[in-house]
Amino acid sequence: MAIIVGIGWLIILCTFIVFFAAGAISQHEKKRVAKDMEDPYSYLFDIYEE
């Protein structure tokens, strides 16, 4: 029973991580100004917005 509960919590935790990551990415896309970026995934590494 403990294994099933642990797997359930793991699934819930992963769901929250995906949900919040998707929200953060969509907010970044809304705030993005017209920048010429060659790499479509460069916003994932743009920490200090330099």
N, C-alpha and C positions, 0 to 999 in steps of 0.2 A: 504494500500500500504506500509506503514511504517513497518508493521509486516512482510510482505513478504521480504522486503529488509533486515530487521534484521535477519530473519531466513537464508537468503542467506549469509550474512556476518558471521553468526555463523558457517555455514557449511564450508565456506572457511577457517575460523580460525581453526576449528577442523582438516581440511585436512592438513593445514600447520604443525600443531602440530604433527600429525601422520607421515607426511613425514620427518620432521626433526628428530623425535625420531627414526624412522627406520634407517635413515642415521647414527645417532650417535651409535646405536647398531651395525650396520654392520661395522663401523670403529673400534669399540672396539673388535669385533670378529676377524678382520684382524690383530690387534695389539697384540692379546692375545698370550702369550708365553705358552709353555707346562706347564700348572699348573694342579694339581690334585684338582679339585673342585667337591665336592659332590653335591652341590646345583646348578642346572642349571641356577637359577635366581640370584645367588650371585653377578654377575657383576653389577646388577642394584643398589646394595647397596655398591659397592666397590668405595668409594668416594676418598680416599687418597691412593689407591693402596698399602695397607700395606700387 
